Amino acid sequence: MSSNNAAVVEIAQTAGKFTSSIVLHSENKYIDVKSILGLFTTLISTHSYELHVHGPDAVEAKTAMSEVFAKHGLNVSIASE
């Protein structure tokens, strides 16, 4: 669980660097990635996720978020706009 904790903290901190809205979609849930509590209740390494990013720095945010999810072995795809 400690590696999951590290993933949650790093994902939320990375998302917090951007002004864009960053929302994680998994099954029937939509979670604000900047919310540590939301991530703790949702993030499971065996699931696949879709990330929705919208805002002025969306291109940079998509790159950074893809990298941090991959670093922690989490399957995420970026939703097309």
Order of alpha helices (4+ residues) and beta strands (2+ residues): alpha-beta-beta-alpha-beta-alpha-beta
